[in-house]
Amino acid sequence: MDDLELLDWRERVARLYLSPVDLAGFRAGRDALFADHPQSPVPPPDRPGFTGLRYFPPDPAAVVEAPLRPATGELAVDTGGPDGVVRYRRVAVADTAWGPLTLWWIAAYGGGLFLPLRDATCGDQTYGGGRYLTDTVKGTFGRGLTLLPGDRVRLDANYLYNPSCAYSSSYACPLAPPENRVEVALRAGELAYHG
């Protein structure tokens, strides 16, 4: 039944990302999922006292548009877990005000767009391994990353979120590769989890 619970989790995440709620409504919906769903990455012993995830205040300046330029090459990440080695293909580089960020395509059945990043808040205010702006395999469509006409992209750092391994060591997560590390402090999105 775990597989069906995971399917339900992913569907609920996708519905939340595609819903018309504003940022506050989105965060409230995410908190509810993390508090009650059996596939929540919050460890079961932490759930009875769970009162919600912690976030930076919303910041309109954390939304940027950037041109995309083509990129080539692959990256192989050994997750150290049951997924083994996961391969990613460079799709494009977004030349953002924060620095260049590579958009990755997960080179597996079904694929998906993936944008991990590590900024100057990581390890201090946010999870040390970095955060994600989108991972469409997990259903995170249309909030953190939106494709625009003319080879452009809109990035909203208010939707940066922690990978599952930030909540529990039972998860293995791909972290931001060196080319997706920026020197600026993105004080937007999810803060580090303290169970």
PyMOL commands that place a pseudoatom at each C-alpha (Angstrom):
pseudoatom trace, name=CA, resn=MET, resi=1, chain=A, elem=C, hetatm=0, pos=[0.000, 0.000, 0.000]
pseudoatom trace, name=CA, resn=ASP, resi=2, chain=A, elem=C, hetatm=0, pos=[3.006, 2.313, 0.353]
pseudoatom trace, name=CA, resn=ASP, resi=3, chain=A, elem=C, hetatm=0, pos=[3.127, 2.715, -3.435]
pseudoatom trace, name=CA, resn=LEU, resi=4, chain=A, elem=C, hetatm=0, pos=[-0.514, 3.816, -3.541]
pseudoatom trace, name=CA, resn=GLU, resi=5, chain=A, elem=C, hetatm=0, pos=[0.096, 6.238, -0.667]
pseudoatom trace, name=CA, resn=LEU, resi=6, chain=A, elem=C, hetatm=0, pos=[3.066, 7.657, -2.597]
pseudoatom trace, name=CA, resn=LEU, resi=7, chain=A, elem=C, hetatm=0, pos=[0.885, 8.013, -5.690]
pseudoatom trace, name=CA, resn=ASP, resi=8, chain=A, elem=C, hetatm=0, pos=[-1.686, 9.896, -3.596]
pseudoatom trace, name=CA, resn=TRP, resi=9, chain=A, elem=C, hetatm=0, pos=[1.053, 12.132, -2.134]
pseudoatom trace, name=CA, resn=ARG, resi=10, chain=A, elem=C, hetatm=0, pos=[2.349, 13.035, -5.596]
pseudoatom trace, name=CA, resn=GLU, resi=11, chain=A, elem=C, hetatm=0, pos=[-1.146, 13.725, -6.911]
pseudoatom trace, name=CA, resn=ARG, resi=12, chain=A, elem=C, hetatm=0, pos=[-1.913, 16.009, -3.966]
pseudoatom trace, name=CA, resn=VAL, resi=13, chain=A, elem=C, hetatm=0, pos=[1.383, 17.846, -4.414]
pseudoatom trace, name=CA, resn=ALA, resi=14, chain=A, elem=C, hetatm=0, pos=[0.671, 18.370, -8.125]
pseudoatom trace, name=CA, resn=ARG, resi=15, chain=A, elem=C, hetatm=0, pos=[-2.875, 19.575, -7.393]
pseudoatom trace, name=CA, resn=LEU, resi=16, chain=A, elem=C, hetatm=0, pos=[-1.533, 22.049, -4.824]
pseudoatom trace, name=CA, resn=TYR, resi=17, chain=A, elem=C, hetatm=0, pos=[1.089, 23.402, -7.227]
pseudoatom trace, name=CA, resn=LEU, resi=18, chain=A, elem=C, hetatm=0, pos=[-1.516, 23.790, -9.982]
pseudoatom trace, name=CA, resn=SER, resi=19, chain=A, elem=C, hetatm=0, pos=[-4.198, 25.275, -7.721]
pseudoatom trace, name=CA, resn=PRO, resi=20, chain=A, elem=C, hetatm=0, pos=[-5.164, 28.971, -7.876]
pseudoatom trace, name=CA, resn=VAL, resi=21, chain=A, elem=C, hetatm=0, pos=[-4.220, 29.687, -4.220]
pseudoatom trace, name=CA, resn=ASP, resi=22, chain=A, elem=C, hetatm=0, pos=[-1.807, 32.499, -3.379]
pseudoatom trace, name=CA, resn=LEU, resi=23, chain=A, elem=C, hetatm=0, pos=[1.533, 31.948, -1.627]
pseudoatom trace, name=CA, resn=ALA, resi=24, chain=A, elem=C, hetatm=0, pos=[-0.046, 31.940, 1.868]
pseudoatom trace, name=CA, resn=GLY, resi=25, chain=A, elem=C, hetatm=0, pos=[-2.672, 29.399, 0.759]
pseudoatom trace, name=CA, resn=PHE, resi=26, chain=A, elem=C, hetatm=0, pos=[0.012, 27.303, -0.898]
pseudoatom trace, name=CA, resn=ARG, resi=27, chain=A, elem=C, hetatm=0, pos=[2.093, 27.239, 2.277]
pseudoatom trace, name=CA, resn=ALA, resi=28, chain=A, elem=C, hetatm=0, pos=[-0.946, 26.333, 4.389]
pseudoatom trace, name=CA, resn=GLY, resi=29, chain=A, elem=C, hetatm=0, pos=[-1.780, 23.486, 1.994]
pseudoatom trace, name=CA, resn=ARG, resi=30, chain=A, elem=C, hetatm=0, pos=[1.787, 22.229, 2.129]
pseudoatom trace, name=CA, resn=ASP, resi=31, chain=A, elem=C, hetatm=0, pos=[1.770, 22.340, 5.931]
pseudoatom trace, name=CA, resn=ALA, resi=32, chain=A, elem=C, hetatm=0, pos=[-1.435, 20.278, 5.999]
pseudoatom trace, name=CA, resn=LEU, resi=33, chain=A, elem=C, hetatm=0, pos=[0.088, 17.647, 3.695]
pseudoatom trace, name=CA, resn=PHE, resi=34, chain=A, elem=C, hetatm=0, pos=[3.263, 17.448, 5.775]
pseudoatom trace, name=CA, resn=ALA, resi=35, chain=A, elem=C, hetatm=0, pos=[1.272, 17.153, 9.025]
pseudoatom trace, name=CA, resn=ASP, resi=36, chain=A, elem=C, hetatm=0, pos=[-1.180, 14.439, 8.029]
pseudoatom trace, name=CA, resn=HIS, resi=37, chain=A, elem=C, hetatm=0, pos=[-0.166, 12.447, 4.982]
pseudoatom trace, name=CA, resn=PRO, resi=38, chain=A, elem=C, hetatm=0, pos=[1.367, 8.975, 5.532]
pseudoatom trace, name=CA, resn=GLN, resi=39, chain=A, elem=C, hetatm=0, pos=[4.053, 9.761, 2.903]
pseudoatom trace, name=CA, resn=SER, resi=40, chain=A, elem=C, hetatm=0, pos=[5.081, 13.012, 4.582]
pseudoatom trace, name=CA, resn=PRO, resi=41, chain=A, elem=C, hetatm=0, pos=[8.871, 13.309, 4.857]
pseudoatom trace, name=CA, resn=VAL, resi=42, chain=A, elem=C, hetatm=0, pos=[8.394, 14.603, 8.425]
pseudoatom trace, name=CA, resn=PRO, resi=43, chain=A, elem=C, hetatm=0, pos=[9.338, 11.599, 10.594]
pseudoatom trace, name=CA, resn=PRO, resi=44, chain=A, elem=C, hetatm=0, pos=[6.288, 9.988, 12.300]
pseudoatom trace, name=CA, resn=PRO, resi=45, chain=A, elem=C, hetatm=0, pos=[7.600, 10.771, 15.816]
pseudoatom trace, name=CA, resn=ASP, resi=46, chain=A, elem=C, hetatm=0, pos=[7.686, 14.508, 14.903]
pseudoatom trace, name=CA, resn=ARG, resi=47, chain=A, elem=C, hetatm=0, pos=[4.173, 14.661, 13.444]
pseudoatom trace, name=CA, resn=PRO, resi=48, chain=A, elem=C, hetatm=0, pos=[2.106, 14.960, 16.654]
pseudoatom trace, name=CA, resn=GLY, resi=49, chain=A, elem=C, hetatm=0, pos=[3.875, 18.236, 17.533]
pseudoatom trace, name=CA, resn=PHE, resi=50, chain=A, elem=C, hetatm=0, pos=[4.238, 19.450, 13.943]
pseudoatom trace, name=CA, resn=THR, resi=51, chain=A, elem=C, hetatm=0, pos=[2.859, 22.978, 13.578]
pseudoatom trace, name=CA, resn=GLY, resi=52, chain=A, elem=C, hetatm=0, pos=[4.082, 23.742, 10.077]
pseudoatom trace, name=CA, resn=LEU, resi=53, chain=A, elem=C, hetatm=0, pos=[7.174, 24.359, 8.033]
pseudoatom trace, name=CA, resn=ARG, resi=54, chain=A, elem=C, hetatm=0, pos=[9.200, 27.517, 8.532]
pseudoatom trace, name=CA, resn=TYR, resi=55, chain=A, elem=C, hetatm=0, pos=[9.569, 30.069, 5.742]
pseudoatom trace, name=CA, resn=PHE, resi=56, chain=A, elem=C, hetatm=0, pos=[11.189, 33.370, 5.014]
pseudoatom trace, name=CA, resn=PRO, resi=57, chain=A, elem=C, hetatm=0, pos=[8.591, 36.148, 4.660]
pseudoatom trace, name=CA, resn=PRO, resi=58, chain=A, elem=C, hetatm=0, pos=[7.297, 36.539, 1.099]
pseudoatom trace, name=CA, resn=ASP, resi=59, chain=A, elem=C, hetatm=0, pos=[9.629, 38.677, -0.991]
pseudoatom trace, name=CA, resn=PRO, resi=60, chain=A, elem=C, hetatm=0, pos=[8.489, 40.171, -4.312]
pseudoatom trace, name=CA, resn=ALA, resi=61, chain=A, elem=C, hetatm=0, pos=[12.169, 40.812, -5.176]
pseudoatom trace, name=CA, resn=ALA, resi=62, chain=A, elem=C, hetatm=0, pos=[12.743, 37.028, -5.133]
pseudoatom trace, name=CA, resn=VAL, resi=63, chain=A, elem=C, hetatm=0, pos=[10.989, 36.734, -8.497]
pseudoatom trace, name=CA, resn=VAL, resi=64, chain=A, elem=C, hetatm=0, pos=[13.219, 37.083, -11.551]
pseudoatom trace, name=CA, resn=GLU, resi=65, chain=A, elem=C, hetatm=0, pos=[12.998, 36.534, -15.268]
pseudoatom trace, name=CA, resn=ALA, resi=66, chain=A, elem=C, hetatm=0, pos=[16.028, 35.289, -17.133]
pseudoatom trace, name=CA, resn=PRO, resi=67, chain=A, elem=C, hetatm=0, pos=[17.044, 34.347, -20.652]
pseudoatom trace, name=CA, resn=LEU, resi=68, chain=A, elem=C, hetatm=0, pos=[17.816, 30.713, -21.361]
pseudoatom trace, name=CA, resn=ARG, resi=69, chain=A, elem=C, hetatm=0, pos=[20.772, 29.551, -23.392]
pseudoatom trace, name=CA, resn=PRO, resi=70, chain=A, elem=C, hetatm=0, pos=[21.305, 25.997, -24.628]
pseudoatom trace, name=CA, resn=ALA, resi=71, chain=A, elem=C, hetatm=0, pos=[23.432, 23.610, -22.598]
pseudoatom trace, name=CA, resn=THR, resi=72, chain=A, elem=C, hetatm=0, pos=[24.810, 20.159, -23.260]
pseudoatom trace, name=CA, resn=GLY, resi=73, chain=A, elem=C, hetatm=0, pos=[26.284, 17.336, -21.250]
pseudoatom trace, name=CA, resn=GLU, resi=74, chain=A, elem=C, hetatm=0, pos=[25.202, 14.966, -18.546]
pseudoatom trace, name=CA, resn=LEU, resi=75, chain=A, elem=C, hetatm=0, pos=[25.626, 14.507, -14.848]
pseudoatom trace, name=CA, resn=ALA, resi=76, chain=A, elem=C, hetatm=0, pos=[25.418, 11.197, -12.996]
pseudoatom trace, name=CA, resn=VAL, resi=77, chain=A, elem=C, hetatm=0, pos=[24.513, 11.331, -9.294]
pseudoatom trace, name=CA, resn=ASP, resi=78, chain=A, elem=C, hetatm=0, pos=[24.852, 8.307, -7.040]
pseudoatom trace, name=CA, resn=THR, resi=79, chain=A, elem=C, hetatm=0, pos=[21.988, 8.796, -4.601]
pseudoatom trace, name=CA, resn=GLY, resi=80, chain=A, elem=C, hetatm=0, pos=[23.398, 6.250, -2.185]
pseudoatom trace, name=CA, resn=GLY, resi=81, chain=A, elem=C, hetatm=0, pos=[19.899, 4.825, -1.952]
pseudoatom trace, name=CA, resn=PRO, resi=82, chain=A, elem=C, hetatm=0, pos=[17.582, 2.481, -3.847]
pseudoatom trace, name=CA, resn=ASP, resi=83, chain=A, elem=C, hetatm=0, pos=[17.494, 4.791, -6.891]
pseudoatom trace, name=CA, resn=GLY, resi=84, chain=A, elem=C, hetatm=0, pos=[21.195, 4.110, -7.456]
pseudoatom trace, name=CA, resn=VAL, resi=85, chain=A, elem=C, hetatm=0, pos=[22.825, 6.336, -10.066]
pseudoatom trace, name=CA, resn=VAL, resi=86, chain=A, elem=C, hetatm=0, pos=[20.463, 8.896, -11.558]
pseudoatom trace, name=CA, resn=ARG, resi=87, chain=A, elem=C, hetatm=0, pos=[21.436, 10.599, -14.803]
pseudoatom trace, name=CA, resn=TYR, resi=88, chain=A, elem=C, hetatm=0, pos=[20.600, 14.187, -15.614]
pseudoatom trace, name=CA, resn=ARG, resi=89, chain=A, elem=C, hetatm=0, pos=[20.941, 15.955, -18.957]
pseudoatom trace, name=CA, resn=ARG, resi=90, chain=A, elem=C, hetatm=0, pos=[21.607, 19.687, -19.161]
pseudoatom trace, name=CA, resn=VAL, resi=91, chain=A, elem=C, hetatm=0, pos=[18.687, 21.380, -20.928]
pseudoatom trace, name=CA, resn=ALA, resi=92, chain=A, elem=C, hetatm=0, pos=[19.539, 25.053, -20.585]
pseudoatom trace, name=CA, resn=VAL, resi=93, chain=A, elem=C, hetatm=0, pos=[21.263, 27.623, -18.426]
pseudoatom trace, name=CA, resn=ALA, resi=94, chain=A, elem=C, hetatm=0, pos=[19.220, 30.468, -16.968]
pseudoatom trace, name=CA, resn=ASP, resi=95, chain=A, elem=C, hetatm=0, pos=[21.333, 33.603, -16.681]
pseudoatom trace, name=CA, resn=THR, resi=96, chain=A, elem=C, hetatm=0, pos=[19.714, 34.993, -13.536]
pseudoatom trace, name=CA, resn=ALA, resi=97, chain=A, elem=C, hetatm=0, pos=[20.507, 38.019, -11.402]
pseudoatom trace, name=CA, resn=TRP, resi=98, chain=A, elem=C, hetatm=0, pos=[21.675, 35.495, -8.770]
pseudoatom trace, name=CA, resn=GLY, resi=99, chain=A, elem=C, hetatm=0, pos=[24.108, 33.802, -11.143]
pseudoatom trace, name=CA, resn=PRO, resi=100, chain=A, elem=C, hetatm=0, pos=[23.811, 31.140, -13.854]
pseudoatom trace, name=CA, resn=LEU, resi=101, chain=A, elem=C, hetatm=0, pos=[21.629, 28.131, -13.001]
pseudoatom trace, name=CA, resn=THR, resi=102, chain=A, elem=C, hetatm=0, pos=[21.481, 24.930, -15.020]
pseudoatom trace, name=CA, resn=LEU, resi=103, chain=A, elem=C, hetatm=0, pos=[18.090, 23.366, -15.706]
pseudoatom trace, name=CA, resn=TRP, resi=104, chain=A, elem=C, hetatm=0, pos=[18.351, 19.585, -15.730]
pseudoatom trace, name=CA, resn=TRP, resi=105, chain=A, elem=C, hetatm=0, pos=[16.250, 16.907, -17.406]
pseudoatom trace, name=CA, resn=ILE, resi=106, chain=A, elem=C, hetatm=0, pos=[16.019, 13.648, -15.476]
pseudoatom trace, name=CA, resn=ALA, resi=107, chain=A, elem=C, hetatm=0, pos=[17.131, 11.053, -18.028]
pseudoatom trace, name=CA, resn=ALA, resi=108, chain=A, elem=C, hetatm=0, pos=[14.800, 8.243, -16.993]
pseudoatom trace, name=CA, resn=TYR, resi=109, chain=A, elem=C, hetatm=0, pos=[11.424, 6.919, -18.096]
pseudoatom trace, name=CA, resn=GLY, resi=110, chain=A, elem=C, hetatm=0, pos=[9.014, 9.853, -18.111]
pseudoatom trace, name=CA, resn=GLY, resi=111, chain=A, elem=C, hetatm=0, pos=[11.796, 12.310, -17.328]
pseudoatom trace, name=CA, resn=GLY, resi=112, chain=A, elem=C, hetatm=0, pos=[11.177, 15.633, -15.677]
pseudoatom trace, name=CA, resn=LEU, resi=113, chain=A, elem=C, hetatm=0, pos=[12.671, 19.083, -15.214]
pseudoatom trace, name=CA, resn=PHE, resi=114, chain=A, elem=C, hetatm=0, pos=[14.832, 19.553, -12.127]
pseudoatom trace, name=CA, resn=LEU, resi=115, chain=A, elem=C, hetatm=0, pos=[16.358, 22.739, -10.696]
pseudoatom trace, name=CA, resn=PRO, resi=116, chain=A, elem=C, hetatm=0, pos=[18.322, 22.316, -7.474]
pseudoatom trace, name=CA, resn=LEU, resi=117, chain=A, elem=C, hetatm=0, pos=[20.364, 25.199, -6.128]
pseudoatom trace, name=CA, resn=ARG, resi=118, chain=A, elem=C, hetatm=0, pos=[22.580, 26.085, -3.226]
pseudoatom trace, name=CA, resn=ASP, resi=119, chain=A, elem=C, hetatm=0, pos=[22.894, 29.695, -2.088]
pseudoatom trace, name=CA, resn=ALA, resi=120, chain=A, elem=C, hetatm=0, pos=[24.642, 31.574, 0.720]
pseudoatom trace, name=CA, resn=THR, resi=121, chain=A, elem=C, hetatm=0, pos=[21.863, 30.762, 3.245]
pseudoatom trace, name=CA, resn=CYS, resi=122, chain=A, elem=C, hetatm=0, pos=[22.523, 27.009, 2.989]
pseudoatom trace, name=CA, resn=GLY, resi=123, chain=A, elem=C, hetatm=0, pos=[23.965, 25.477, 6.120]
pseudoatom trace, name=CA, resn=ASP, resi=124, chain=A, elem=C, hetatm=0, pos=[22.980, 28.521, 8.186]
pseudoatom trace, name=CA, resn=GLN, resi=125, chain=A, elem=C, hetatm=0, pos=[19.328, 29.432, 7.680]
pseudoatom trace, name=CA, resn=THR, resi=126, chain=A, elem=C, hetatm=0, pos=[18.398, 26.770, 5.140]
pseudoatom trace, name=CA, resn=TYR, resi=127, chain=A, elem=C, hetatm=0, pos=[19.227, 23.120, 4.520]
pseudoatom trace, name=CA, resn=GLY, resi=128, chain=A, elem=C, hetatm=0, pos=[22.974, 22.701, 3.993]
pseudoatom trace, name=CA, resn=GLY, resi=129, chain=A, elem=C, hetatm=0, pos=[22.702, 20.587, 0.853]
pseudoatom trace, name=CA, resn=GLY, resi=130, chain=A, elem=C, hetatm=0, pos=[20.578, 23.128, -0.973]
pseudoatom trace, name=CA, resn=ARG, resi=131, chain=A, elem=C, hetatm=0, pos=[16.950, 23.502, -1.961]
pseudoatom trace, name=CA, resn=TYR, resi=132, chain=A, elem=C, hetatm=0, pos=[14.856, 22.788, -5.036]
pseudoatom trace, name=CA, resn=LEU, resi=133, chain=A, elem=C, hetatm=0, pos=[12.961, 25.262, -7.190]
pseudoatom trace, name=CA, resn=THR, resi=134, chain=A, elem=C, hetatm=0, pos=[11.287, 22.525, -9.215]
pseudoatom trace, name=CA, resn=ASP, resi=135, chain=A, elem=C, hetatm=0, pos=[11.296, 18.759, -9.595]
pseudoatom trace, name=CA, resn=THR, resi=136, chain=A, elem=C, hetatm=0, pos=[8.465, 17.960, -11.983]
pseudoatom trace, name=CA, resn=VAL, resi=137, chain=A, elem=C, hetatm=0, pos=[8.821, 14.217, -11.306]
pseudoatom trace, name=CA, resn=LYS, resi=138, chain=A, elem=C, hetatm=0, pos=[7.439, 15.126, -7.869]
pseudoatom trace, name=CA, resn=GLY, resi=139, chain=A, elem=C, hetatm=0, pos=[4.641, 17.259, -9.337]
pseudoatom trace, name=CA, resn=THR, resi=140, chain=A, elem=C, hetatm=0, pos=[6.077, 20.717, -8.626]
pseudoatom trace, name=CA, resn=PHE, resi=141, chain=A, elem=C, hetatm=0, pos=[4.677, 22.455, -11.705]
pseudoatom trace, name=CA, resn=GLY, resi=142, chain=A, elem=C, hetatm=0, pos=[4.304, 26.143, -12.411]
pseudoatom trace, name=CA, resn=ARG, resi=143, chain=A, elem=C, hetatm=0, pos=[5.201, 27.979, -9.215]
pseudoatom trace, name=CA, resn=GLY, resi=144, chain=A, elem=C, hetatm=0, pos=[8.964, 28.055, -8.686]
pseudoatom trace, name=CA, resn=LEU, resi=145, chain=A, elem=C, hetatm=0, pos=[9.764, 27.822, -12.386]
pseudoatom trace, name=CA, resn=THR, resi=146, chain=A, elem=C, hetatm=0, pos=[7.617, 28.940, -15.290]
pseudoatom trace, name=CA, resn=LEU, resi=147, chain=A, elem=C, hetatm=0, pos=[8.723, 28.749, -18.913]
pseudoatom trace, name=CA, resn=LEU, resi=148, chain=A, elem=C, hetatm=0, pos=[8.064, 31.956, -20.841]
pseudoatom trace, name=CA, resn=PRO, resi=149, chain=A, elem=C, hetatm=0, pos=[7.965, 32.651, -24.583]
pseudoatom trace, name=CA, resn=GLY, resi=150, chain=A, elem=C, hetatm=0, pos=[11.182, 33.589, -26.305]
pseudoatom trace, name=CA, resn=ASP, resi=151, chain=A, elem=C, hetatm=0, pos=[13.526, 31.210, -24.481]
pseudoatom trace, name=CA, resn=ARG, resi=152, chain=A, elem=C, hetatm=0, pos=[13.001, 32.841, -21.111]
pseudoatom trace, name=CA, resn=VAL, resi=153, chain=A, elem=C, hetatm=0, pos=[12.109, 31.563, -17.681]
pseudoatom trace, name=CA, resn=ARG, resi=154, chain=A, elem=C, hetatm=0, pos=[10.475, 33.061, -14.589]
pseudoatom trace, name=CA, resn=LEU, resi=155, chain=A, elem=C, hetatm=0, pos=[11.945, 31.888, -11.279]
pseudoatom trace, name=CA, resn=ASP, resi=156, chain=A, elem=C, hetatm=0, pos=[10.206, 32.560, -7.956]
pseudoatom trace, name=CA, resn=ALA, resi=157, chain=A, elem=C, hetatm=0, pos=[12.496, 31.827, -5.003]
pseudoatom trace, name=CA, resn=ASN, resi=158, chain=A, elem=C, hetatm=0, pos=[9.528, 32.171, -2.622]
pseudoatom trace, name=CA, resn=TYR, resi=159, chain=A, elem=C, hetatm=0, pos=[8.792, 28.571, -3.661]
pseudoatom trace, name=CA, resn=LEU, resi=160, chain=A, elem=C, hetatm=0, pos=[12.246, 27.155, -2.856]
pseudoatom trace, name=CA, resn=TYR, resi=161, chain=A, elem=C, hetatm=0, pos=[11.731, 23.996, -0.822]
pseudoatom trace, name=CA, resn=ASN, resi=162, chain=A, elem=C, hetatm=0, pos=[13.803, 21.433, 1.012]
pseudoatom trace, name=CA, resn=PRO, resi=163, chain=A, elem=C, hetatm=0, pos=[14.491, 17.993, -0.418]
pseudoatom trace, name=CA, resn=SER, resi=164, chain=A, elem=C, hetatm=0, pos=[13.081, 15.074, 1.594]
pseudoatom trace, name=CA, resn=CYS, resi=165, chain=A, elem=C, hetatm=0, pos=[16.514, 14.303, 3.078]
pseudoatom trace, name=CA, resn=ALA, resi=166, chain=A, elem=C, hetatm=0, pos=[16.324, 17.624, 4.967]
pseudoatom trace, name=CA, resn=TYR, resi=167, chain=A, elem=C, hetatm=0, pos=[13.671, 16.084, 7.238]
pseudoatom trace, name=CA, resn=SER, resi=168, chain=A, elem=C, hetatm=0, pos=[14.981, 12.568, 7.718]
pseudoatom trace, name=CA, resn=SER, resi=169, chain=A, elem=C, hetatm=0, pos=[18.160, 10.600, 7.048]
pseudoatom trace, name=CA, resn=SER, resi=170, chain=A, elem=C, hetatm=0, pos=[16.015, 7.763, 5.675]
pseudoatom trace, name=CA, resn=TYR, resi=171, chain=A, elem=C, hetatm=0, pos=[15.868, 9.656, 2.353]
pseudoatom trace, name=CA, resn=ALA, resi=172, chain=A, elem=C, hetatm=0, pos=[18.616, 9.950, -0.260]
pseudoatom trace, name=CA, resn=CYS, resi=173, chain=A, elem=C, hetatm=0, pos=[18.393, 13.115, -2.366]
pseudoatom trace, name=CA, resn=PRO, resi=174, chain=A, elem=C, hetatm=0, pos=[20.347, 14.554, -5.275]
pseudoatom trace, name=CA, resn=LEU, resi=175, chain=A, elem=C, hetatm=0, pos=[21.896, 17.816, -4.142]
pseudoatom trace, name=CA, resn=ALA, resi=176, chain=A, elem=C, hetatm=0, pos=[22.839, 20.913, -6.094]
pseudoatom trace, name=CA, resn=PRO, resi=177, chain=A, elem=C, hetatm=0, pos=[25.883, 20.315, -8.309]
pseudoatom trace, name=CA, resn=PRO, resi=178, chain=A, elem=C, hetatm=0, pos=[28.696, 22.904, -8.160]
pseudoatom trace, name=CA, resn=GLU, resi=179, chain=A, elem=C, hetatm=0, pos=[27.388, 24.743, -11.253]
pseudoatom trace, name=CA, resn=ASN, resi=180, chain=A, elem=C, hetatm=0, pos=[24.116, 25.455, -9.415]
pseudoatom trace, name=CA, resn=ARG, resi=181, chain=A, elem=C, hetatm=0, pos=[25.750, 27.122, -6.436]
pseudoatom trace, name=CA, resn=VAL, resi=182, chain=A, elem=C, hetatm=0, pos=[25.300, 30.878, -6.235]
pseudoatom trace, name=CA, resn=GLU, resi=183, chain=A, elem=C, hetatm=0, pos=[27.079, 33.319, -3.932]
pseudoatom trace, name=CA, resn=VAL, resi=184, chain=A, elem=C, hetatm=0, pos=[24.012, 35.433, -3.093]
pseudoatom trace, name=CA, resn=ALA, resi=185, chain=A, elem=C, hetatm=0, pos=[21.777, 34.769, -0.092]
pseudoatom trace, name=CA, resn=LEU, resi=186, chain=A, elem=C, hetatm=0, pos=[18.267, 33.930, -1.325]
pseudoatom trace, name=CA, resn=ARG, resi=187, chain=A, elem=C, hetatm=0, pos=[16.250, 34.817, 1.764]
pseudoatom trace, name=CA, resn=ALA, resi=188, chain=A, elem=C, hetatm=0, pos=[13.068, 33.399, 0.320]
pseudoatom trace, name=CA, resn=GLY, resi=189, chain=A, elem=C, hetatm=0, pos=[11.251, 30.084, 0.447]
pseudoatom trace, name=CA, resn=GLU, resi=190, chain=A, elem=C, hetatm=0, pos=[11.596, 27.341, 3.028]
pseudoatom trace, name=CA, resn=LEU, resi=191, chain=A, elem=C, hetatm=0, pos=[13.928, 27.560, 6.014]
pseudoatom trace, name=CA, resn=ALA, resi=192, chain=A, elem=C, hetatm=0, pos=[15.794, 24.642, 7.570]
pseudoatom trace, name=CA, resn=TYR, resi=193, chain=A, elem=C, hetatm=0, pos=[13.616, 22.025, 9.258]
pseudoatom trace, name=CA, resn=HIS, resi=194, chain=A, elem=C, hetatm=0, pos=[13.937, 21.604, 12.998]
pseudoatom trace, name=CA, resn=GLY, resi=195, chain=A, elem=C, hetatm=0, pos=[11.853, 18.631, 14.136]
for i in range(1, 195): cmd.bond("trace and resi %d" % i, "trace and resi %d" % (i + 1))
show_as sticks, trace
zoom trace
